[in-house]
Amino acid sequence: MGNHDDIDELLAKHFAHERLTAAQQAKLDQWKAAYPEESQRLQRLIEMPIFSDTSFKVDTEKAWAKVEPQLKEHSLKIGRFSHKAWFYSAAAAIALILITTWMILSHETDTQTVRYADITQTENVLLPDGSEVTLYPHATLAFRYADDGTARQVELTGKAFFHVKNRDNAPFKISAGQMTVEVLGTSFLVDAAHDNKSGVFVESGRVKVSTSYNNVILEANEKVEIADDQMTLGLIEDPASFFGRGDSVLVFKNSPIATVVQEVEKQTGVKIELGKGLDRNTVTTKINVSERESIAAELAFVCGCQCDTLEKGRHYKLYYE
C-alpha cells in the first residue's frame, strides 16, 4: 500500500463491513491512532441515523461497486494536501458517497417507499406526488403510497416545511413523533426535532393535527405547539418573517380583483369577501404581504369601495354602498 493513496479504500471497506487482511487492519489502526479526532468524527458521520426502517439491509458488494470508481477519482485530486487536510477531505467524501449509495440502494430494494435524509444543510426535495418539501438539517423523511394506491403517507423525524400538491381523493398524512398531521390542502411547517416538544405552523390552507388525546384543525397563520401532553393554540404574529418571506411584494397589473384576493389569501392568510358588483373590477397595484392589516384598505381605495373589518388582520369585506 502507498502512504496515502488507499486509506480511503480501507475506510470504505471498514464501514461497509468488508473483511480486512491483518496488514490492512494494522494500517487502518495506525491511521486511527495518528488522527483520533478525525477518526471519531468520521465514525459519528457514518453512524448518524439516516433512515428508520431497521429491516433495510445493504448489499455491500453492490455498494462497493458504486463507491470504488468515485474513490479512485477522488484519490487523483489529493496529492497536494497536507495529511490532516487530506484526511478531512477523504472522510467527507466517503461519508457522502456512502450516504448516496444508501439512497440509491434503498430505491432499488423498496420500490414502494422513497426515503430522503439530510445531515448538515437545508435541502429541497420533490416527492413522487409532486409535493415540495424543505428538509432542515438532520431531518429524515419516508414517503409511500398506501396499499390502496391513493392515500399518501409520510414518516418524518426532525423539522420540515411542506407545500403539498392537491390530489382529489388522495389524503396526505404525516406521522411525526407524537403527532399525526392530516393535510387538507396547504403549506405548513412541522417541527418534531425535539422529543418533548413539537409543533405545526400553517402558512396557507388547513391541516388537522392529532395526538393520542386531542385534535385540532388549523388555518392559515395559526399554530399548535405540543409539550407535556398539552396542546397550545395560537396565532403566528409575523407570518412573513416566520416563514422567511421577508417583505415580499405582490405585483398586479390589470388583474381581476377576484384573482388578486385569491393570491392575497394564499400568501398571507387574509380573507377578503367581495360584495355584489366588485368582481367586475381589475386592479393595478403593489401589495406588501407583511402589511396584512392594511391590504384590504388598499384594495378598497383602488376600487373606490367600502371596507369592513370582520376580524382584524384576518377577515375583511369589500362592498359598494
LINRATA-V416898 format. One record per helix or strand of 3 or more residues. SS is the DSSP state (@ for helix, = for strand). FROM is the first residue (numbers start at 1). TO is the last residue. If there is no record, write none. Layout:
# LINRATA-V416898
SS|FROM|TO ; SS|FROM|TO
This chain:
# LINRATA-V416898
@|7|15 ; @|22|34 ; @|36|47 ; @|60|75 ; @|83|109 ; =|113|117 ; =|123|126 ; =|132|135 ; =|140|145 ; =|152|163 ; =|172|176 ; =|179|194 ; =|197|210 ; =|215|219 ; =|222|227 ; =|230|235 ; @|239|242 ; =|249|256 ; @|257|268 ; =|271|274 ; @|278|280 ; =|282|288 ; @|292|303 ; =|306|311 ; =|315|319
